[in-house]
Amino acid sequence: MEIRIGIANTGRELNFETNEAAADVKKSVAAALDAGATHVTFADAKGNSYIVPTAGLAYVELGSEESRRVGFVA
């Protein structure tokens, strides 16, 4: 699943693929915001970790969990 994170006062966004389910990502972001945590951590499909400050979150966009089809579709 592709995740795009917009960070306030930054011209670029954080974009990566993860193996986590969309529901799990939503729960971790919501839990961090509800608890007043200073940051939220994400892990991508390659094993990299990202720490994003919750005060700087502009948006979190979750892509579809469906893999892309290759070739012609009738």
Secondary structure, 3 states (H helix, E strand, C coil): CEEEEEECCCCCEEEEECCCCHHHHHHHHHHHHHHCCCEEEEECCCCCEEEEEHHHEEEEEECCCCCCCCCCCC
